[in-house]
Amino acid sequence: MATIRPSSDLRNKYNEISEFCNKYNEPVFITKNGTGDLVILSNAEYERLSGKYELSRLLDEALASMKKGTGRPAEEVFAEIEREFGFDRI
């Protein structure tokens, strides 16, 4: 369930909001004059969501490249990864 707080809580109950965000990894929605204004996340949750977004963007880019026929064969890519990171094929 969404946690919604008035903007005055940022000043008066900052520590409480920070503790909630860090403990539960959930956002707190801040309202201003009864209307949605901000969303507050812990640094860890922001990094996690940013990473998911970046991964999704890269996958979309790769799929678009495949559809255009401009991508590289998977075998070539995996061989490069194995060489770069020292993986052995199973």
C-alpha positions in Angstrom: 0.0 0.0 0.0 1.3 3.4 -0.9 2.6 5.7 1.9 1.5 9.2 1.3 2.7 12.1 3.5 2.2 15.9 3.4 5.2 18.1 2.4 5.4 19.4 6.0 6.5 15.9 7.1 9.7 16.4 5.1 10.7 19.1 7.6 9.1 17.8 10.7 9.5 14.0 10.3 12.4 13.6 8.0 14.1 10.9 10.1 10.9 8.9 10.2 10.5 9.0 6.4 14.2 8.1 5.9 13.9 5.2 8.2 10.8 3.9 6.5 12.3 4.2 3.0 15.5 2.4 4.1 13.8 -0.3 6.1 11.1 -1.3 3.7 12.7 -0.3 0.3 9.4 1.4 -0.6 8.7 4.9 -1.8 7.0 7.6 0.2 4.8 9.9 -1.9 4.8 13.5 -0.8 1.8 15.8 -1.4 1.8 19.6 -1.7 -1.5 21.3 -1.1 -3.2 17.9 -1.4 -1.7 17.0 -4.8 1.1 14.6 -5.6 4.4 16.4 -5.8 7.4 14.1 -5.0 8.4 10.5 -4.5 11.2 9.7 -2.0 13.2 6.5 -2.3 16.3 5.2 -0.4 19.5 5.4 -2.3 19.7 1.6 -2.5 16.2 1.3 -4.0 16.9 4.2 -6.4 20.1 2.4 -7.6 18.2 -0.9 -8.0 15.4 0.7 -10.0 17.9 2.6 -12.1 19.8 -0.6 -12.8 16.6 -2.3 -13.9 15.8 0.6 -16.2 19.3 0.6 -17.7 19.2 -3.2 -18.3 15.8 -2.8 -20.0 17.0 0.0 -22.2 20.1 -2.0 -23.2 17.9 -5.1 -24.0 15.6 -3.0 -26.1 18.5 -1.5 -28.0 19.9 -5.0 -28.6 16.5 -6.3 -29.8 16.2 -3.4 -32.2 19.7 -4.1 -33.5 18.8 -7.7 -34.1 15.6 -6.8 -36.0 17.6 -4.5 -38.2 20.2 -7.2 -38.8 23.0 -5.1 -37.5 23.8 -7.2 -34.4 26.5 -9.8 -34.0 26.0 -13.6 -33.8 25.4 -14.8 -30.2 28.3 -17.3 -30.5 30.7 -14.4 -31.2 29.4 -12.3 -28.3 29.6 -15.2 -25.8 33.1 -16.1 -27.0 34.2 -12.5 -26.4 32.7 -12.5 -22.9 34.4 -15.7 -22.1 37.8 -14.4 -23.3 37.4 -11.1 -21.5 36.3 -12.5 -18.1 38.1 -15.8 -18.3 35.1 -18.1 -18.4 35.4 -21.7 -19.6 32.7 -23.2 -21.7 30.8 -26.1 -20.1 
